[in-house]
Amino acid sequence: MRGAVVSDLVWRRTAAVAIDVALTAGLERVLRRRAGRPASWHDVRASEMHLIPLVGPSSELVREQIRSPGQRLLGIGTVDSRTGARLALWKSLLFAALSAAGRTIIRRAALAATSPERMRERQRFMREWEAISVRHAEDPEARDAARDELAERDRAVSDVRGCVGPVVAVGLVSNLLRRRLAPTTEVAVRARR
């Protein structure tokens, strides 16, 4: 009996997420059209949605405080796993702020990594890397030594830690705080009589 209840809840969670994602994409498409920007589904998928992830139909803030449209339709809700009650508003706002910070860091790191100057540096680095392969085609030890020297000299180009570190740090802090302050779970919501 318990297995049937769990599989029913899993099915409802999955369907609720699909509904919420469709609503979010539709909302973004409408907003892009109104602003006069391209609104094909490809543009919506590749867009930089700023507020919708924070307060849109499928955001954690909405799911934790008032239930998303998909959750309402399928009779499930997100609750504090320790108390079974709705999550405190300050906790939801804290995690929304952490999510916004993470998105901002990711967006800035992506812009820095794809800047024209950075792309030229990478192309130069790859040309030198290939030239080393050609020069030392018969001597793998010399090739590896030359590549190590190139990588050491151009550490800023070959090293991705500068971009990844802040993103990983925000994610780890968010997950640690989530586990300590606000572990959540989705449950079936009883119909009111």
NUROPA-672571 format. One record per residue: x, y, z of N, C-alpha, C, CB in turn; residue number from 1; residue in three letters. Coordinates in nm, 3 decimals, m for minus. Glycine has a CB too. Example, Ala and Ser with C-alpha at 12.3 -4.5 7.8 and 13.67 -1.06 7.14 Angstrom:
NODE    n_east   n_north      n_up   ca_east   ca_north     ca_up    c_east   c_north      c_up   cb_east   cb_north     cb_up   num   residu
NODE     1.319    m0.569     0.780     1.230     m0.450     0.780     1.320    m0.330     0.780     1.131     m0.447     0.905     1      ALA
NODE     1.285    m0.225     0.708     1.367     m0.106     0.714     1.290     0.003     0.787     1.408     m0.060     0.572     2      SER
This chain:
NODE    n_east   n_north      n_up   ca_east   ca_north     ca_up    c_east   c_north      c_up   cb_east   cb_north     cb_up   num   residu
NODE     0.082    m0.120     0.000     0.000      0.000     0.000     0.087     0.126     0.000    m0.094      0.000     0.121     1      MET
NODE     0.194     0.127     0.084     0.281      0.243     0.093     0.349     0.270    m0.041     0.386      0.224     0.203     2      ARG
NODE     0.390     0.164    m0.113     0.454      0.180    m0.244     0.362     0.249    m0.343     0.496      0.044    m0.298     3      GLY
NODE     0.232     0.217    m0.340     0.136      0.281    m0.430     0.122     0.429    m0.398     0.000      0.211    m0.421     4      ALA
NODE     0.123     0.464    m0.269     0.112      0.604    m0.229     0.236     0.681    m0.274     0.093      0.616    m0.076     5      VAL
NODE     0.354     0.621    m0.255     0.478      0.686    m0.295     0.483     0.705    m0.446     0.600      0.605    m0.248     6      VAL
NODE     0.447     0.603    m0.523     0.452      0.617    m0.669     0.348     0.718    m0.718     0.429      0.481    m0.736     7      SER
NODE     0.233     0.726    m0.651     0.133      0.826    m0.687     0.187     0.967    m0.661     0.001      0.804    m0.608     8      ASP
NODE     0.256     0.985    m0.549     0.314      1.114    m0.516     0.424     1.151    m0.614     0.368      1.114    m0.373     9      LEU
NODE     0.506     1.055    m0.653     0.612      1.081    m0.751     0.551     1.123    m0.884     0.701      0.955    m0.770    10      VAL
NODE     0.446     1.055    m0.927     0.380      1.091    m1.052     0.324     1.232    m1.043     0.267      0.991    m1.085    11      TRP
NODE     0.261     1.265    m0.931     0.202      1.399    m0.916     0.310     1.507    m0.912     0.116      1.406    m0.789    12      ARG
NODE     0.422     1.480    m0.845     0.532      1.576    m0.842     0.584     1.604    m0.982     0.646      1.525    m0.752    13      ARG
NODE     0.605     1.496    m1.058     0.658      1.509    m1.193     0.563     1.588    m1.282     0.683      1.372    m1.254    14      THR
NODE     0.434     1.557    m1.273     0.334      1.628    m1.354     0.325     1.775    m1.311     0.196      1.560    m1.340    15      ALA
NODE     0.334     1.801    m1.182     0.328      1.940    m1.133     0.445     2.021    m1.185     0.326      1.943    m0.979    16      ALA
NODE     0.565     1.962    m1.185     0.683      2.032    m1.238     0.664     2.061    m1.386     0.811      1.948    m1.215    17      VAL
NODE     0.612     1.964    m1.462     0.590      1.985    m1.606     0.491     2.099    m1.630     0.538      1.855    m1.671    18      ALA
NODE     0.385     2.103    m1.553     0.286      2.211    m1.566     0.350     2.346    m1.535     0.164      2.186    m1.473    19      ILE
NODE     0.426     2.351    m1.425     0.487      2.477    m1.384     0.591     2.525    m1.485     0.552      2.461    m1.247    20      ASP
NODE     0.669     2.434    m1.540     0.769      2.472    m1.640     0.699     2.526    m1.765     0.860      2.352    m1.676    21      VAL
NODE     0.591     2.462    m1.807     0.516      2.509    m1.924     0.458     2.648    m1.898     0.404      2.410    m1.960    22      ALA
NODE     0.404     2.671    m1.779     0.351      2.803    m1.746     0.461     2.908    m1.743     0.279      2.799    m1.611    23      LEU
NODE     0.576     2.874    m1.687     0.688      2.969    m1.681     0.736     3.005    m1.821     0.804      2.910    m1.599    24      THR
NODE     0.751     2.905    m1.907     0.794      2.932    m2.045     0.690     3.015    m2.119     0.819      2.799    m2.120    25      ALA
NODE     0.563     2.984    m2.098     0.457      3.062    m2.162     0.456     3.207    m2.114     0.322      2.999    m2.135    26      GLY
NODE     0.474     3.226    m1.983     0.480      3.361    m1.928     0.598     3.439    m1.984     0.489      3.356    m1.776    27      LEU
NODE     0.713     3.375    m1.992     0.831      3.442    m2.048     0.808     3.478    m2.195     0.956      3.351    m2.034    28      GLU
NODE     0.741     3.389    m2.268     0.714      3.416    m2.409     0.623     3.537    m2.425     0.651      3.293    m2.476    29      ARG
NODE     0.520     3.545    m2.343     0.428      3.659    m2.349     0.501     3.788    m2.313     0.308      3.637    m2.252    30      VAL
NODE     0.582     3.785    m2.208     0.657      3.904    m2.168     0.756     3.948    m2.276     0.731      3.878    m2.036    31      LEU
NODE     0.820     3.852    m2.342     0.914      3.887    m2.450     0.839     3.950    m2.567     0.991      3.762    m2.497    32      ARG
NODE     0.722     3.897    m2.600     0.643      3.955    m2.711     0.603     4.098    m2.680     0.517      3.870    m2.737    33      ARG
NODE     0.556     4.119    m2.557     0.513      4.254    m2.518     0.629     4.353    m2.523     0.453      4.252    m2.377    34      ARG
NODE     0.748     4.307    m2.493     0.866      4.395    m2.495     0.922     4.411    m2.635     0.973      4.340    m2.402    35      ALA
NODE     0.865     4.341    m2.733     0.911      4.353    m2.870     1.038     4.274    m2.900     0.934      4.495    m2.903    36      GLY
NODE     1.070     4.176    m2.815     1.188      4.092    m2.836     1.145     3.963    m2.904     1.261      4.063    m2.701    37      ARG
NODE     1.240     3.889    m2.965     1.206      3.761    m3.026     1.142     3.668    m2.923     1.332      3.695    m3.087    38      PRO
NODE     1.035     3.600    m2.964     0.960      3.519    m2.868     0.938     3.375    m2.915     0.827      3.582    m2.841    39      ALA
NODE     1.028     3.323    m2.999     1.015      3.182    m3.035     1.052     3.098    m2.914     1.105      3.146    m3.158    40      SER
NODE     1.017     2.971    m2.915     1.046      2.886    m2.801     1.197     2.873    m2.778     0.984      2.747    m2.821    41      TRP
NODE     1.275     2.878    m2.887     1.420      2.875    m2.871     1.469     2.999    m2.796     1.490      2.864    m3.009    42      HIS
NODE     1.414     3.116    m2.831     1.454      3.239    m2.763     1.415     3.236    m2.616     1.390      3.360    m2.831    43      ASP
NODE     1.299     3.181    m2.587     1.252      3.171    m2.448     1.344     3.079    m2.369     1.106      3.119    m2.441    44      VAL
NODE     1.381     2.966    m2.429     1.467      2.870    m2.360     1.606     2.928    m2.333     1.480      2.741    m2.442    45      ARG
NODE     1.655     3.011    m2.424     1.789      3.067    m2.412     1.791     3.204    m2.344     1.852      3.077    m2.548    46      ALA
NODE     1.676     3.253    m2.302     1.670      3.389    m2.248     1.729     3.397    m2.109     1.526      3.439    m2.246    47      SER
NODE     1.757     3.518    m2.068     1.807      3.544    m1.933     1.689     3.595    m1.850     1.925      3.648    m1.934    48      GLU
NODE     1.606     3.505    m1.802     1.493      3.544    m1.720     1.547     3.588    m1.584     1.390      3.427    m1.705    49      MET
NODE     1.511     3.709    m1.542     1.566      3.761    m1.417     1.471     3.741    m1.300     1.599      3.908    m1.433    50      HIS
NODE     1.349     3.788    m1.310     1.256      3.780    m1.197     1.172     3.653    m1.197     1.166      3.899    m1.198    51      LEU
NODE     1.148     3.596    m1.312     1.060      3.479    m1.317     1.113     3.363    m1.234     1.041      3.434    m1.462    52      ILE
NODE     1.245     3.333    m1.236     1.291      3.223    m1.149     1.272     3.252    m1.000     1.438      3.196    m1.175    53      PRO
NODE     1.264     3.378    m0.964     1.249      3.413    m0.822     1.104     3.415    m0.776     1.311      3.546    m0.796    54      LEU
NODE     1.014     3.467    m0.860     0.874      3.482    m0.818     0.775     3.424    m0.919     0.843      3.628    m0.796    55      VAL
NODE     0.823     3.350    m1.018     0.736      3.292    m1.119     0.660     3.171    m1.066     0.817      3.252    m1.240    56      GLY
NODE     0.575     3.113    m1.149     0.489      3.002    m1.105     0.564     2.882    m1.050     0.403      2.957    m1.219    57      PRO
NODE     0.686     2.859    m1.098     0.759      2.740    m1.052     0.873     2.772    m0.955     0.815      2.665    m1.171    58      SER
NODE     0.878     2.895    m0.904     0.987      2.933    m0.813     0.971     2.865    m0.678     0.992      3.085    m0.796    59      SER
NODE     1.082     2.849    m0.608     1.078      2.788    m0.476     0.995     2.872    m0.380     1.219      2.769    m0.421    60      GLU
NODE     1.006     3.003    m0.391     0.930      3.092    m0.304     0.780     3.067    m0.316     0.962      3.239    m0.337    61      LEU
NODE     0.732     3.057    m0.439     0.590      3.030    m0.461     0.554     2.890    m0.413     0.554      3.046    m0.610    62      VAL
NODE     0.635     2.790    m0.446     0.605      2.653    m0.406     0.601     2.637    m0.254     0.707      2.557    m0.464    63      ARG
NODE     0.690     2.706    m0.184     0.697      2.691    m0.039     0.592     2.772     0.035     0.832      2.730     0.009    64      GLU
NODE     0.547     2.884    m0.024     0.456      2.971     0.049     0.309     2.957     0.009     0.497      3.113     0.030    65      GLN
NODE     0.281     2.949    m0.121     0.139      2.945    m0.162     0.105     2.829    m0.254     0.103      3.074    m0.231    66      ILE
NODE     0.201     2.743    m0.284     0.187      2.630    m0.376     0.178     2.679    m0.521     0.062      2.546    m0.341    67      ARG
NODE     0.254     2.613    m0.606     0.256      2.649    m0.747     0.127     2.604    m0.814     0.379      2.587    m0.819    68      SER
NODE     0.097     2.656    m0.934    m0.024      2.612    m1.004    m0.028     2.460    m1.026    m0.034      2.684    m1.138    69      PRO
NODE     0.085     2.402    m1.062     0.089      2.256    m1.081     0.062     2.181    m0.952     0.224      2.215    m1.138    70      GLY
NODE     0.118     2.231    m0.841     0.092      2.167    m0.712    m0.055     2.179    m0.674     0.180      2.230    m0.603    71      GLN
NODE    m0.113     2.295    m0.694    m0.255      2.314    m0.661    m0.343     2.222    m0.746    m0.296      2.462    m0.683    72      ARG
NODE    m0.311     2.214    m0.874    m0.391      2.131    m0.964    m0.385     1.984    m0.926    m0.345      2.149    m1.108    73      LEU
NODE    m0.268     1.938    m0.881    m0.251      1.796    m0.852    m0.256     1.761    m0.704    m0.121      1.750    m0.909    74      LEU
NODE    m0.289     1.858    m0.620    m0.313      1.831    m0.479    m0.191     1.796    m0.397    m0.406      1.722    m0.468    75      GLY
NODE    m0.080     1.865    m0.423     0.040      1.845    m0.342     0.089     1.980    m0.293     0.150      1.771    m0.422    76      ILE
NODE     0.174     1.977    m0.191     0.230      2.100    m0.137     0.368     2.076    m0.080     0.138      2.158    m0.030    77      GLY
NODE     0.447     2.182    m0.073     0.580      2.175    m0.015     0.572     2.219     0.130     0.682      2.262    m0.095    78      THR
NODE     0.624     2.135     0.221     0.619      2.166     0.364     0.756     2.142     0.426     0.511      2.080     0.435    79      VAL
NODE     0.774     2.196     0.545     0.895      2.171     0.624     0.892     2.024     0.663     0.903      2.265     0.752    80      ASP
NODE     0.997     1.951     0.631     0.995      1.806     0.655     1.001     1.773     0.803     1.112      1.740     0.584    81      SER
NODE     1.044     1.866     0.888     1.049      1.838     1.032     0.916     1.863     1.100     1.156      1.923     1.098    82      ARG
NODE     0.843     1.966     1.055     0.719      2.002     1.124     0.594     1.966     1.045     0.717      2.149     1.153    83      THR
NODE     0.605     1.951     0.915     0.488      1.924     0.832     0.407     2.049     0.803     0.400      1.821     0.898    84      GLY
NODE     0.455     2.165     0.846     0.385      2.291     0.824     0.454     2.369     0.712     0.381      2.376     0.954    85      ALA
NODE     0.387     2.475     0.668     0.446      2.560     0.566     0.576     2.619     0.619     0.347      2.673     0.523    86      ARG
NODE     0.672     2.637     0.531     0.803      2.692     0.568     0.786     2.838     0.610     0.903      2.679     0.449    87      LEU
NODE     0.863     2.879     0.710     0.858      3.019     0.755     0.897     3.111     0.640     0.954      3.040     0.877    88      ALA
NODE     0.828     3.224     0.631     0.849      3.317     0.521     0.994     3.366     0.514     0.756      3.436     0.535    89      LEU
NODE     1.056     3.394     0.629     1.194      3.445     0.627     1.290     3.343     0.569     1.238      3.482     0.768    90      TRP
NODE     1.262     3.214     0.590     1.349      3.111     0.534     1.335     3.107     0.382     1.316      2.973     0.594    91      LYS
NODE     1.211     3.115     0.334     1.190      3.116     0.189     1.255     3.238     0.125     1.041      3.114     0.157    92      SER
NODE     1.244     3.353     0.190     1.306      3.474     0.136     1.459     3.464     0.136     1.261      3.597     0.216    93      LEU
NODE     1.515     3.404     0.240     1.660      3.383     0.247     1.708     3.299     0.129     1.699      3.317     0.380    94      LEU
NODE     1.637     3.189     0.101     1.680      3.102    m0.008     1.654     3.164    m0.144     1.610      2.968     0.002    95      PHE
NODE     1.552     3.249    m0.155     1.530      3.322    m0.280     1.646     3.420    m0.303     1.395      3.398    m0.277    96      ALA
NODE     1.692     3.485    m0.196     1.807      3.577    m0.209     1.933     3.501    m0.247     1.829      3.654    m0.078    97      ALA
NODE     1.956     3.386    m0.186     2.074      3.305    m0.222     2.066     3.260    m0.368     2.085      3.183    m0.129    98      LEU
NODE     1.947     3.225    m0.411     1.929      3.183    m0.550     1.958     3.299    m0.645     1.786      3.131    m0.573    99      SER
NODE     1.911     3.418    m0.610     1.939      3.536    m0.693     2.088     3.565    m0.698     1.862      3.659    m0.641   100      ALA
NODE     2.155     3.553    m0.584     2.300      3.575    m0.580     2.372     3.473    m0.668     2.353      3.567    m0.435   101      ALA
NODE     2.332     3.349    m0.659     2.393      3.244    m0.741     2.374     3.270    m0.889     2.336      3.110    m0.706   102      GLY
NODE     2.253     3.310    m0.928     2.227      3.340    m1.069     2.311     3.458    m1.118     2.078      3.369    m1.090   103      ARG
NODE     2.325     3.560    m1.034     2.404      3.677    m1.071     2.551     3.639    m1.090     2.391      3.787    m0.965   104      THR
NODE     2.603     3.559    m0.999     2.743      3.515    m1.010     2.763     3.431    m1.136     2.785      3.435    m0.886   105      ILE
NODE     2.671     3.341    m1.163     2.681      3.257    m1.282     2.677     3.343    m1.409     2.569      3.152    m1.285   106      ILE
NODE     2.584     3.439    m1.413     2.571      3.525    m1.531     2.699     3.606    m1.552     2.450      3.619    m1.516   107      ARG
NODE     2.755     3.662    m1.445     2.878      3.741    m1.458     2.997     3.654    m1.498     2.909      3.813    m1.326   108      ARG
NODE     3.006     3.535    m1.442     3.116      3.444    m1.479     3.105     3.403    m1.624     3.116      3.320    m1.388   109      ALA
NODE     2.982     3.378    m1.670     2.962      3.338    m1.810     2.998     3.453    m1.903     2.817      3.294    m1.834   110      ALA
NODE     2.960     3.575    m1.868     2.995      3.690    m1.952     3.146     3.710    m1.957     2.926      3.817    m1.900   111      LEU
NODE     3.212     3.696    m1.842     3.357      3.712    m1.839     3.426     3.602    m1.919     3.408      3.711    m1.694   112      ALA
NODE     3.375     3.480    m1.911     3.437      3.368    m1.981     3.418     3.376    m2.132     3.381      3.237    m1.930   113      ALA
NODE     3.315     3.446    m2.177     3.288      3.453    m2.321     3.316     3.592    m2.378     3.144      3.415    m2.348   114      THR
NODE     3.389     3.674    m2.305     3.423      3.807    m2.357     3.515     3.791    m2.478     3.490      3.895    m2.246   115      SER
NODE     3.512     3.885    m2.570     3.597      3.874    m2.689     3.746     3.861    m2.655     3.576      3.996    m2.779   116      PRO
NODE     3.790     3.936    m2.553     3.931      3.928    m2.514     3.965     3.788    m2.465     3.962      4.032    m2.405   117      GLU
NODE     3.878     3.732    m2.382     3.901      3.598    m2.327     3.899     3.492    m2.438     3.795      3.564    m2.220   118      ARG
NODE     3.810     3.509    m2.535     3.803      3.414    m2.647     3.930     3.421    m2.731     3.679      3.443    m2.734   119      MET
NODE     3.984     3.541    m2.753     4.110      3.553    m2.828     4.224     3.485    m2.753     4.144      3.703    m2.853   120      ARG
NODE     4.227     3.503    m2.620     4.331      3.437    m2.540     4.321     3.285    m2.553     4.319      3.478    m2.392   121      GLU
NODE     4.199     3.233    m2.549     4.181      3.088    m2.562     4.224     3.039    m2.699     4.036      3.050    m2.538   122      ARG
NODE     4.191     3.114    m2.804     4.231      3.073    m2.939     4.384     3.073    m2.952     4.170      3.167    m3.044   123      GLN
NODE     4.449     3.175    m2.897     4.594      3.178    m2.900     4.652     3.059    m2.824     4.646      3.310    m2.841   124      ARG
NODE     4.597     3.032    m2.707     4.641      2.920    m2.626     4.627     2.789    m2.703     4.562      2.913    m2.495   125      PHE
NODE     4.513     2.768    m2.770     4.491      2.643    m2.844     4.584     2.632    m2.965     4.345      2.634    m2.889   126      MET
NODE     4.614     2.745    m3.030     4.711      2.740    m3.142     4.848     2.696    m3.092     4.721      2.879    m3.211   127      ARG
NODE     4.891     2.752    m2.978     5.020      2.712    m2.921     5.017     2.566    m2.878     5.056      2.802    m2.802   128      GLU
NODE     4.908     2.522    m2.823     4.892      2.381    m2.779     4.908     2.287    m2.897     4.754      2.359    m2.712   129      TRP
NODE     4.841     2.321    m3.008     4.851      2.239    m3.130     4.991     2.244    m3.189     4.748      2.286    m3.234   130      GLU
NODE     5.054     2.360    m3.184     5.191      2.372    m3.236     5.287     2.283    m3.157     5.239      2.519    m3.232   131      ALA
NODE     5.266     2.274    m3.028     5.349      2.186    m2.944     5.329     2.041    m2.988     5.314      2.202    m2.793   132      ILE
NODE     5.204     2.004    m3.017     5.176      1.866    m3.062     5.249     1.836    m3.192     5.025      1.846    m3.080   133      SER
NODE     5.253     1.932    m3.283     5.320      1.912    m3.411     5.471     1.905    m3.392     5.283      2.024    m3.510   134      VAL
NODE     5.525     1.998    m3.311     5.671      2.002    m3.289     5.723     1.876    m3.220     5.708      2.125    m3.205   135      ARG
NODE     5.646     1.823    m3.128     5.692      1.708    m3.050     5.607     1.583    m3.079     5.688      1.741    m2.902   136      HIS
NODE     5.576     1.561    m3.205     5.492      1.447    m3.241     5.558     1.314    m3.208     5.458      1.452    m3.389   137      ALA
NODE     5.690     1.309    m3.213     5.762      1.183    m3.191     5.809     1.164    m3.047     5.880      1.176    m3.283   138      GLU
NODE     5.800     1.270    m2.966     5.854      1.263    m2.830     5.744     1.303    m2.728     5.979      1.357    m2.815   139      ASP
NODE     5.668     1.202    m2.677     5.558      1.234    m2.585     5.604     1.302    m2.457     5.484      1.108    m2.551   140      PRO
NODE     5.723     1.269    m2.407     5.770      1.332    m2.282     5.798     1.480    m2.303     5.898      1.262    m2.231   141      GLU
NODE     5.861     1.514    m2.415     5.889      1.655    m2.444     5.758     1.730    m2.469     5.982      1.667    m2.568   142      ALA
NODE     5.663     1.663    m2.537     5.534      1.725    m2.562     5.462     1.756    m2.431     5.446      1.633    m2.651   143      ARG
NODE     5.460     1.659    m2.339     5.393      1.681    m2.211     5.462     1.791    m2.130     5.390      1.552    m2.131   144      ASP
NODE     5.594     1.795    m2.132     5.669      1.898    m2.060     5.638     2.036    m2.118     5.821      1.869    m2.066   145      ALA
NODE     5.636     2.047    m2.251     5.607      2.175    m2.315     5.464     2.219    m2.287     5.630      2.166    m2.467   146      ALA
NODE     5.370     2.124    m2.287     5.231      2.157    m2.256     5.216     2.203    m2.111     5.140      2.037    m2.283   147      ARG
NODE     5.287     2.136    m2.020     5.283      2.177    m1.879     5.337     2.318    m1.862     5.363      2.078    m1.792   148      ASP
NODE     5.445     2.347    m1.934     5.505      2.481    m1.927     5.407     2.586    m1.981     5.637      2.486    m2.007   149      GLU
NODE     5.342     2.555    m2.093     5.243      2.647    m2.151     5.126     2.668    m2.055     5.192      2.592    m2.286   150      LEU
NODE     5.079     2.561    m1.996     4.966      2.572    m1.903     5.004     2.653    m1.780     4.918      2.433    m1.861   151      ALA
NODE     5.126     2.636    m1.733     5.173      2.713    m1.616     5.185     2.861    m1.650     5.309      2.658    m1.567   152      GLU
NODE     5.236     2.890    m1.770     5.255      3.029    m1.812     5.120     3.098    m1.836     5.340      3.034    m1.940   153      ARG
NODE     5.026     3.026    m1.893     4.894      3.083    m1.925     4.787     3.027    m1.832     4.856      3.055    m2.071   154      ASP
NODE     4.815     3.026    m1.704     4.722      2.967    m1.607     4.584     3.033    m1.613     4.778      2.978    m1.465   155      ARG
NODE     4.577     3.162    m1.637     4.448      3.232    m1.639     4.359     3.178    m1.750     4.469      3.382    m1.657   156      ALA
NODE     4.419     3.136    m1.862     4.339      3.084    m1.974     4.302     2.939    m1.951     4.415      3.098    m2.105   157      VAL
NODE     4.396     2.861    m1.901     4.372      2.718    m1.888     4.302     2.681    m1.758     4.501      2.643    m1.898   158      SER
NODE     4.295     2.773    m1.663     4.239      2.743    m1.532     4.096     2.795    m1.524     4.325      2.804    m1.420   159      ASP
NODE     4.001     2.709    m1.492     3.861      2.749    m1.482     3.816     2.771    m1.339     3.773      2.646    m1.548   160      VAL
NODE     3.906     2.754    m1.242     3.866      2.768    m1.102     3.815     2.907    m1.071     3.982      2.736    m1.012   161      ARG
NODE     3.867     3.009    m1.136     3.822      3.145    m1.110     3.675     3.164    m1.142     3.903      3.243    m1.190   162      GLY
NODE     3.623     3.091    m1.240     3.482      3.102    m1.277     3.395     3.007    m1.194     3.463      3.073    m1.425   163      CYS
NODE     3.446     2.890    m1.169     3.366      2.787    m1.104     3.361     2.803    m0.953     3.421      2.650    m1.139   164      VAL
NODE     3.470     2.850    m0.894     3.479      2.860    m0.748     3.364     2.934    m0.682     3.605      2.926    m0.711   165      GLY
NODE     3.334     3.058    m0.723     3.224      3.130    m0.659     3.088     3.062    m0.677     3.217      3.270    m0.714   166      PRO
NODE     3.066     3.003    m0.793     2.938      2.935    m0.817     2.924     2.815    m0.724     2.928      2.890    m0.964   167      VAL
NODE     3.031     2.736    m0.712     3.028      2.620    m0.624     3.011     2.664    m0.478     3.156      2.537    m0.640   168      VAL
NODE     3.079     2.772    m0.439     3.069      2.820    m0.301     2.926     2.860    m0.266     3.164      2.938    m0.278   169      ALA
NODE     2.861     2.936    m0.354     2.722      2.977    m0.327     2.631     2.855    m0.321     2.672      3.076    m0.435   170      VAL
NODE     2.653     2.760    m0.412     2.571      2.638    m0.411     2.589     2.557    m0.284     2.605      2.552    m0.530   171      GLY
NODE     2.714     2.544    m0.238     2.740      2.469    m0.115     2.680     2.537     0.007     2.889      2.452    m0.096   172      LEU
NODE     2.695     2.669     0.016     2.637      2.743     0.128     2.485     2.730     0.128     2.678      2.892     0.123   173      VAL
NODE     2.426     2.743     0.010     2.281      2.731    m0.001     2.233     2.592     0.040     2.236      2.761    m0.144   174      SER
NODE     2.302     2.488    m0.007     2.262      2.351     0.030     2.280     2.325     0.178     2.342      2.249    m0.049   175      ASN
NODE     2.390     2.373     0.235     2.414      2.354     0.379     2.306     2.424     0.461     2.553      2.407     0.417   176      LEU
NODE     2.277     2.549     0.425     2.172      2.622     0.498     2.035     2.556     0.479     2.166      2.767     0.453   177      LEU
NODE     2.010     2.509     0.358     1.880      2.443     0.331     1.865     2.321     0.421     1.868      2.402     0.181   178      ARG
NODE     1.969     2.239     0.431     1.960      2.118     0.514     1.945     2.152     0.662     2.083      2.031     0.493   179      ARG
NODE     2.012     2.258     0.705     2.008      2.294     0.847     1.882     2.369     0.885     2.128      2.377     0.883   180      ARG
NODE     1.843     2.467     0.801     1.733      2.555     0.838     1.597     2.513     0.783     1.763      2.693     0.791   181      LEU
NODE     1.597     2.459     0.663     1.468      2.441     0.597     1.462     2.319     0.507     1.436      2.562     0.517   182      ALA
NODE     1.479     2.200     0.562     1.460      2.083     0.474     1.312     2.071     0.439     1.512      1.951     0.544   183      PRO
NODE     1.284     2.057     0.312     1.144      2.050     0.268     1.114     1.918     0.202     1.112      2.165     0.173   184      THR
NODE     0.987     1.889     0.194     0.939      1.772     0.123     0.804     1.805     0.063     0.931      1.647     0.216   185      THR
NODE     0.764     1.729    m0.035     0.631      1.749    m0.094     0.539     1.639    m0.043     0.636      1.749    m0.250   186      GLU
NODE     0.419     1.680    m0.006     0.320      1.587     0.048     0.187     1.608    m0.021     0.306      1.604     0.200   187      VAL
NODE     0.103     1.506    m0.012    m0.034      1.519    m0.063    m0.110     1.609     0.032    m0.104      1.378    m0.077   188      ALA
NODE    m0.187     1.701    m0.024    m0.265      1.793     0.056    m0.407     1.741     0.064    m0.260      1.938    m0.002   189      VAL
NODE    m0.459     1.737     0.185    m0.597      1.688     0.201    m0.694     1.790     0.148    m0.629      1.657     0.349   190      ARG
NODE    m0.797     1.742     0.083    m0.903      1.832     0.035    m0.981     1.887     0.153    m0.999      1.758    m0.063   191      ALA
NODE    m1.011     2.017     0.150    m1.088      2.078     0.258    m1.233     2.040     0.245    m1.071      2.230     0.258   192      ARG
NODE    m1.298     2.018     0.359    m1.442      1.982     0.356    m1.526     2.096     0.404    m1.470      1.859     0.441   193      ARG
